[in-house]
Amino acid sequence: MKLKQLFSLAGCVLLTACSSTFESEFKEGCRNFGGNRSFCSCSYNNVEKHYGEDRLKQIKAPSQFPEDWTDQVQHAGLACM
């Protein structure tokens, strides 16, 4: 359950961070929920492979997350374990 919360909440928290890029915000949100740098980098890389860099840069608010965002972030993190 804690892992699922990490993945679900990281997506929302990353948009409230003060970082200037989506990648750094994603990783910061992941680390804030207990992920280490290696895990968070791996998770981001997997999310980026799925959606593409350009698509991720377009996300400016939680309402812009793709429908399958939570599932994809969970799969991305699980692949890094």
KANOR-V793269 format. One record per residue. SS is DSSP state (A for helix, B for strand, O for the rest). PHI is phi in radians with two decimals (none if undefined). Layout:
# KANOR-V793269
SS,PHI + SS,PHI
This chain:
# KANOR-V793269
O,none + A,-1.07 + A,-1.11 + A,-1.10 + A,-1.12 + A,-0.98 + A,-1.18 + A,-1.20 + A,-1.31 + A,-1.03 + A,-1.09 + A,-1.39 + A,-1.18 + A,-1.02 + A,-1.39 + A,-1.71 + O,-1.27 + O,-1.62 + O,-1.15 + O,-1.64 + O,-2.20 + A,-1.04 + A,-1.06 + A,-1.18 + A,-1.18 + A,-1.05 + A,-1.13 + A,-1.12 + A,-1.07 + A,-1.07 + A,-1.14 + A,-1.10 + O,-1.77 + O,1.82 + O,-1.35 + O,-1.52 + A,-1.03 + A,-1.10 + A,-1.08 + A,-1.17 + A,-1.15 + A,-1.07 + A,-1.06 + A,-1.07 + A,-1.02 + A,-1.20 + A,-1.12 + A,-1.13 + A,-1.06 + A,-1.27 + A,-1.63 + O,1.59 + A,-1.05 + A,-1.08 + A,-1.11 + A,-1.15 + A,-1.17 + A,-1.38 + O,-1.35 + O,-2.07 + O,-2.65 + A,-0.94 + A,-1.16 + A,-1.66 + O,-1.11 + O,-1.06 + O,-0.96 + O,-1.65 + A,-0.94 + A,-1.04 + A,-1.09 + A,-1.18 + A,-1.16 + A,-1.10 + A,-1.08 + A,-1.07 + A,-1.21 + A,-1.10 + O,-1.19 + O,-1.66 + O,-1.57
